[in-house]
Amino acid sequence: MNLKPLGDRLIIEPIEQEEMTASGIVLPETAKEKPMQGKVLAVGPGARKEDGSRAAVDVSEGDVVLYAKYAGTEVKLDDKKYLILKESDVLAIVQ
């Protein structure tokens, strides 16, 4: 991947929901909800504090996170969708 996040931003690969329900109904693309879970692919160095030092980032590469539904900016590279969002948009880390 040729993206390097800056500040307290993260690059996330959204985890798409299944295309079929438990009862076997196939969901078309338009009926799917926007994903709110994804895998962290890259983490920025952290936001700058007033004294110029960097604030530590709580999320690390490889974490699976839940994020706000309409957070971030969607980017498409090599036919894959990625999401660039701020660390503050992350709601939780899935363990």
C-alpha positions in Angstrom: 0.0 0.0 0.0 1.3 3.4 -0.9 -0.5 5.4 1.7 1.1 6.8 4.9 -1.2 8.4 7.3 -0.2 11.7 9.0 -0.9 12.9 12.5 -3.5 10.9 14.4 -5.0 9.4 11.3 -5.5 5.7 10.5 -5.9 3.7 7.3 -8.6 1.1 7.7 -9.8 -1.7 5.4 -13.5 -2.0 6.0 -14.9 -5.5 6.7 -17.9 -6.0 4.5 -21.0 -7.7 5.9 -22.1 -11.0 4.4 -24.1 -10.9 1.2 -26.6 -13.6 2.5 -28.7 -13.6 5.6 -28.9 -16.6 8.0 -32.1 -17.6 6.3 -30.5 -17.6 2.8 -31.8 -14.3 1.4 -29.2 -12.7 -0.8 -28.8 -9.0 -0.1 -28.2 -6.6 -3.1 -25.5 -4.0 -2.8 -28.1 -1.2 -2.2 -29.6 -3.0 0.8 -26.4 -3.5 2.7 -25.5 -1.2 5.6 -22.3 0.8 5.4 -19.6 -1.2 7.3 -18.6 0.1 10.7 -15.9 -2.5 11.4 -12.5 -2.7 9.8 -8.9 -3.8 10.1 -6.2 -1.1 10.8 -3.6 -1.2 8.1 -1.5 1.8 9.0 -1.2 4.3 11.9 0.1 7.8 11.8 2.7 9.0 14.3 0.1 10.8 16.5 -1.2 14.3 16.8 1.2 17.1 17.9 0.8 18.5 21.4 1.3 22.2 22.1 4.9 21.6 23.1 5.6 20.0 19.8 5.8 16.4 21.0 3.6 13.6 19.7 0.6 12.2 21.5 0.7 8.4 21.6 -1.9 6.6 19.4 -4.0 4.0 21.2 -4.6 1.8 18.1 -2.0 -0.3 16.4 -1.7 -2.0 13.0 -3.6 -5.2 12.8 -6.3 -4.2 15.3 -10.0 -4.7 14.3 -11.9 -1.6 15.3 -15.5 -0.3 15.3 -15.8 3.3 14.0 -18.5 5.9 13.5 -20.9 5.1 10.7 -20.2 8.1 8.4 -16.6 8.8 9.7 -13.6 9.4 7.5 -12.9 9.6 3.9 -13.2 6.7 1.5 -10.3 6.1 -0.9 -10.1 3.5 -3.7 -6.7 2.1 -4.7 -6.2 -0.9 -6.9 -9.9 -1.8 -6.8 -9.9 -1.9 -3.0 -11.7 0.5 -0.7 -9.9 2.0 2.2 -11.0 4.5 4.8 -8.8 7.3 6.2 -10.1 8.5 9.6 -9.0 10.2 12.7 -8.3 8.2 15.8 -11.1 10.1 17.6 -13.6 8.4 15.2 -12.7 5.0 16.5 -15.3 3.9 19.0 -13.7 0.6 20.2 -11.1 -2.1 19.6 -12.6 -5.5 19.0 -10.8 -8.1 21.1 
